[in-house]
Amino acid sequence: TEQGLAAIVSTTGNEATHIILRGGSDGPNFSSEHVNSCQALLEKNGVTNGIMIDCSHGNSNKDHKNQPKVAADIAEQLKAGSKSIVGVMIESNINEGKQALSVGKTDVSTLTYGVSVTDACIDLKETATVLETLAEGVKARRAAA
């Protein structure tokens, strides 16, 4: 609440909702088997807005260098005609990697411009390659439709 008190709230839902497959303690969940299983559950529950796949986090085994491999698999699913996938998430920045930032402790003048202070990222060159790969998948899916 506006006063900061606990409350029980119910809604009729969000018609624009989607699900994000991020991977987790059971490992990555971006494969076609995972996507198909998720799509079946969505349909069973009347959700038709699709699936977004996170190329980072659990799906990359928390290694930003694996994001292109995840994206390549997604592109193959698109080429194979998957209509369930509606988007991807990519951790991207000007430069690769990440750097530590502790508020009140880190001398910000020591930080490198264009390097993430949160999640490790792929750089712009790799991002362009990933986006081109995904675009080819989308083109193939559209051509087959």
Secondary structure, DSSP 4 states (H G I P E B T S, - for coil): -TTS----------TT--EEE--BTTB---SHHHHHHHHHHHHHTT--S-EEEESSGGGGTT-GGGHHHHHHHHHHHHHTT--SEEEEE--B-SSSBB----TTTS-GGGSPTTSBSSS-BB-HHHHHHHHHHHHHHHHHHHHH-
